[in-house]
Amino acid sequence: MSVFEHHEFDGHEQVVFCHDADSGLKAIIAVHNTNRGPALGGCRMWPYASDAEALTDALRLSRGMTYKSALAGLAMGGGKSVIIGDPRKDKSEALFRAMGRFVASLGGRYTIAEDVGISVADVDLMGEETQYVGGATKGGVGDPSPATAYGVFMGMKAAAAHKLGRDSLRGLRVAVQGVGHVGYYLCRYLAEEGANLIVADIAQDSLDRAVKEFGAEVVAPEAITAAEAEIFAPCALGAVINDETLPLLQAKIVAGSANNQLAEARHGEALRQRGILYAPDYVLNAGGIIIISHEGPGYDEAKAFAHVAEIRDTLAEIFRRADAAGLATSEAADRLAEERFRRTAAKARPDRSAAA
């Protein structure tokens, strides 16, 4: 099947297939839209079952970055990259240097950063071959996970205010699926607020840390979606809201950091029909790219985190729009984002009426 006929193809500007025989690198870079500026998006390393599965992920994730940047008010477009491989055993300096060279070959159309399976140290290695890296140790903000978690935390507050009529998360039960980088920091914010945590993860050391530091209750990974909690926070991989999990949900709010939480677009409306408030993932998890957008010699951490906190106001606007129009929040978010990045394109397009 042609890439142009792929069910996740959405007018992507550029899709690059990267192969380096010496390092074994097999990767895909997808640039979705650059109307608002050069694309920024993380790199995910995952042992995909097939090249087709990797392409699907790259196309979906890059599109989400366009919408994320637009709603975060950034002068950036959307892009994403995926490396096919097991991050536990397939990493090497040569592989990341090769990836950096492919990013460099795009001449600044795409800036790469960390994502699932990729660490700041990996980004640093790519940065040895290209200047177009975000969140690196040298000259960057480092690990953006705390900022991403803070944005999710502030978004949860907006959701709790809208759905539950309360400004604080104190005393609420929050079921966190995945307590890795972002999930861990989210748990910290929630524990400091006084929320009660229920957690699940496939990594025992992550669970042990959550229990020790936050007094979290542990449930099996397959039980977390059905946990008795006011808020369900998916912070692992995507497509967690699907036909199988929807009937199991006990939460009144779905708000987490994972990308592409809805297996299909129709699941946003399905959540609305069930009376569950969904905080669209690409709005909620924008803290990482917001913090990276502030990188530079004049970096001001307080100013950057204040920008991240604006996620709360953006979500409140989306919730109001959705209620007024009788729409799923996912659809209301998409419409608002499209207004922003398509309007930018219209402004940039020259007026040719005089020449006609």
C-alpha positions in Angstrom: 0.0 0.0 0.0 1.2 3.5 -0.8 2.0 5.8 2.1 -0.4 8.3 0.5 -3.2 5.7 0.9 -2.3 4.9 4.5 -5.3 5.3 6.8 -3.2 7.6 9.1 -1.8 9.7 6.3 -3.2 13.3 6.8 -1.5 15.4 4.2 1.9 14.9 5.8 4.5 17.1 4.1 7.4 14.7 4.3 8.0 11.1 5.4 11.6 9.9 5.5 12.7 6.3 5.7 16.1 6.1 7.3 18.5 3.1 7.0 22.1 2.9 8.1 23.6 -0.5 7.4 26.7 -0.1 9.6 24.8 0.7 12.8 21.6 -1.3 11.9 19.5 1.8 12.2 16.0 1.5 10.8 13.9 4.6 11.4 11.1 6.8 10.1 10.8 10.6 10.4 7.4 12.1 9.7 6.9 15.8 9.3 3.2 16.5 9.3 2.8 20.3 9.1 5.1 23.3 9.3 2.6 26.1 8.8 3.4 27.6 12.2 7.2 26.8 12.0 9.7 24.0 11.8 8.5 20.7 13.2 9.4 19.6 16.7 8.7 16.2 18.1 10.3 13.3 20.1 11.9 10.1 18.9 10.4 6.9 20.0 12.4 3.6 20.1 10.2 0.5 20.2 10.4 -3.1 19.0 7.5 -2.8 16.5 6.1 -6.0 15.2 6.4 -4.7 11.6 7.5 -1.8 9.5 3.9 -1.0 8.9 3.2 -0.7 12.6 6.1 1.7 12.9 4.8 3.8 10.0 1.4 4.0 11.6 2.9 5.2 14.8 5.0 7.8 13.1 2.1 9.2 11.1 -0.3 9.4 14.1 2.3 10.8 16.5 3.5 13.5 14.0 0.0 14.7 13.3 -0.6 14.9 17.1 2.4 17.2 17.4 1.0 19.7 14.9 -2.2 20.0 17.0 -0.2 20.0 20.3 2.1 22.9 19.2 -0.9 24.9 17.9 -2.9 24.6 21.1 0.3 25.4 23.1 0.7 28.6 21.2 4.1 27.7 19.8 5.6 28.9 16.6 6.4 25.3 15.7 5.0 22.6 13.5 4.5 18.9 14.1 6.8 16.0 13.5 7.9 12.7 15.1 10.4 9.9 14.5 10.5 6.3 15.5 13.4 3.9 15.6 12.6 0.2 15.1 14.4 -1.7 17.9 14.4 -2.8 21.5 15.6 0.1 23.7 16.8 -2.5 26.3 19.3 -4.2 24.0 19.6 -2.5 20.6 21.1 0.9 21.5 24.5 2.0 20.4 26.5 5.2 19.9 26.7 4.5 16.2 23.0 4.1 15.9 22.2 7.4 17.5 24.9 9.2 15.6 23.4 7.8 12.4 20.0 9.1 13.5 21.5 12.5 14.2 22.9 12.6 10.6 19.5 11.9 9.1 17.9 14.7 11.2 20.7 17.0 10.0 20.0 16.1 6.4 16.6 17.8 6.8 18.2 21.1 7.3 16.1 22.3 10.3 12.7 21.2 9.1 12.6 18.8 12.1 14.0 19.1 15.6 14.3 15.8 17.5 13.8 15.2 21.2 13.3 12.3 23.6 10.3 10.1 23.8 9.4 6.5 24.9 12.6 4.4 24.9 14.9 7.4 24.4 16.9 9.1 27.1 18.5 12.5 27.3 21.9 10.7 26.9 20.6 9.3 23.6 19.6 12.8 22.5 23.1 14.0 23.4 24.6 11.5 21.1 22.3 12.6 18.2 23.4 16.1 19.1 27.0 15.2 18.2 25.8 15.0 14.6 23.1 17.8 14.4 22.2 21.0 16.0 18.5 20.2 15.6 18.0 18.5 19.0 15.8 19.6 21.9 16.1 18.7 25.6 19.8 17.8 25.3 22.1 18.2 28.3 24.4 20.7 26.6 22.6 24.0 25.9 19.2 22.4 26.6 16.8 21.9 29.4 17.6 18.2 29.8 14.8 15.7 30.7 11.4 17.4 29.9 9.5 14.8 31.9 8.9 17.0 34.9 7.5 19.7 32.7 5.2 17.2 30.9 4.0 15.8 34.2 3.3 19.3 35.5 1.2 20.1 32.5 -0.8 16.9 33.1 -1.2 17.8 36.7 -2.5 21.3 35.8 -4.8 19.8 33.2 -6.2 17.4 35.8 -7.1 20.4 37.9 -9.0 21.9 35.0 -10.9 18.6 34.5 -11.7 18.3 38.2 -13.0 21.8 38.3 -15.2 21.2 35.2 -16.5 17.8 36.0 -16.4 17.6 39.8 -16.7 21.2 40.7 -13.6 21.3 42.8 -10.3 23.1 42.5 -8.1 20.7 44.5 -7.3 17.1 43.8 -6.8 16.3 47.5 -8.6 13.1 48.5 -9.3 12.1 45.0 -8.3 8.6 43.8 -6.1 8.7 40.7 -5.3 5.5 38.8 -2.0 6.0 37.0 -1.1 3.6 34.2 2.6 3.6 33.8 4.9 5.2 36.4 8.1 5.6 34.3 9.5 9.1 33.6 6.4 11.2 33.3 4.2 8.9 35.4 6.7 9.1 38.3 6.8 12.9 38.3 3.0 13.1 37.9 2.7 10.8 41.0 4.9 13.2 42.9 2.8 16.2 42.1 -0.4 14.3 42.9 1.0 13.0 46.2 2.1 16.5 47.2 -1.5 17.7 46.5 -2.9 14.9 48.7 -4.4 12.6 46.1 -4.6 8.9 46.7 -2.7 6.9 44.1 -3.4 3.6 42.4 -0.6 2.5 40.1 0.2 -0.2 37.5 3.4 -0.8 35.5 5.3 -3.7 34.0 8.5 -2.6 35.7 8.7 -3.8 39.3 11.3 -1.2 40.3 9.0 1.6 39.2 6.2 0.2 41.3 8.4 -0.3 44.3 9.5 3.4 44.1 5.9 4.6 43.8 4.9 2.6 46.9 7.9 3.7 48.9 7.8 7.4 48.0 4.0 8.0 47.6 2.2 5.2 49.4 0.6 4.1 46.2 -1.6 1.1 45.9 -0.5 -1.4 43.3 -2.8 -3.3 40.9 -2.1 -5.6 38.0 -1.6 -3.9 34.6 -4.7 -5.5 33.2 -6.8 -4.2 36.2 -5.9 -0.5 36.1 -8.5 0.6 33.6 -11.2 -0.8 35.9 -9.8 0.6 39.1 -12.3 2.5 41.3 -11.0 6.0 40.9 -12.3 9.5 40.0 -9.4 10.0 37.5 -7.8 7.5 35.1 -4.4 8.7 34.0 -2.9 6.7 31.0 0.8 7.4 31.1 2.2 4.5 29.0 1.5 3.7 25.4 -1.5 4.7 23.3 -4.8 3.2 22.2 -5.8 2.4 25.8 -9.3 3.8 25.3 -10.9 1.2 23.0 -13.9 -1.1 22.6 -12.6 -3.5 25.2 -11.6 -1.0 27.9 -14.4 1.5 27.6 -17.0 -0.6 29.4 -14.6 -1.2 32.2 -13.9 2.4 33.1 -15.0 3.5 36.5 -13.4 6.9 36.4 -15.3 10.2 35.7 -12.2 11.7 34.1 -9.6 10.4 31.7 -6.5 12.6 31.9 -3.0 11.3 31.3 0.3 11.9 29.4 0.2 9.0 26.9 -0.1 9.9 23.2 -3.0 8.8 21.1 -5.0 7.4 23.9 -8.1 7.0 21.8 -7.8 3.8 19.6 -10.1 5.5 17.1 -11.6 9.0 16.8 -15.1 7.6 17.6 -14.0 6.7 21.1 -14.0 10.4 22.1 -17.7 10.5 21.5 -18.1 7.2 23.2 -16.6 8.7 26.3 -18.9 11.7 26.1 -21.9 9.4 25.8 -20.8 7.6 29.0 -20.5 10.9 30.9 -16.7 10.6 31.1 -14.7 13.8 30.7 -11.7 13.3 28.4 -8.8 15.7 28.6 -7.4 15.4 25.0 -3.9 13.9 25.3 -2.1 16.2 23.0 -3.3 19.2 25.0 -2.5 17.7 28.3 1.0 16.4 27.5 2.4 19.5 25.8 4.6 20.5 28.8 7.6 18.9 27.3 7.6 20.7 24.0 6.7 24.0 25.8 9.7 23.7 28.0 11.9 22.9 25.1 10.6 25.9 23.2 12.1 28.1 25.9 15.6 26.7 25.5 18.4 29.1 24.9 20.9 31.4 26.7 18.1 33.4 28.3 16.2 30.4 29.7 14.0 31.3 32.6 12.6 28.2 34.4 9.9 30.1 36.2 8.6 31.7 33.0 8.7 28.4 31.2 6.7 26.6 33.8 4.2 29.4 33.9 3.7 28.8 30.2 3.2 25.1 30.9 0.5 26.0 33.5 -1.5 27.7 30.8 -2.5 24.2 29.7 -5.2 24.5 32.4 -6.8 27.5 30.7 -6.6 25.9 27.3 -8.4 22.8 28.5 -11.0 24.9 30.3 -11.8 26.6 27.0 -12.0 23.3 25.2 -14.4 21.9 27.8 -16.6 25.0 27.4 -16.6 24.8 23.6 -17.4 21.1 23.7 -20.4 21.6 26.1 -21.7 24.5 24.0 -21.6 22.6 20.8 -22.5 19.2 22.1 -19.2 17.8 20.9 -16.7 15.3 22.3 -13.8 17.2 23.9 -11.5 15.5 21.4 -13.4 17.0 18.5 -13.6 20.4 20.1 -9.8 20.3 20.6 -9.2 19.3 17.0 -11.3 22.2 15.7 -9.5 24.7 17.9 -6.1 23.5 16.8 -7.1 23.5 13.2 -8.3 27.0 13.4 -4.9 28.0 14.7 -2.5 26.2 12.3 -4.7 26.7 9.2 -5.1 30.4 9.9 -1.4 30.7 10.2 -1.0 29.1 6.7 -3.6 31.5 5.3 -1.6 34.5 6.7 1.6 33.2 5.2 0.1 32.6 1.8 0.8 35.6 -0.6 -2.1 37.5 -2.1 -2.0 36.8 -5.8 -5.3 38.7 -6.6 -3.4 41.7 -8.0 -1.5 39.6 -10.4 -4.6 37.8 -11.6 
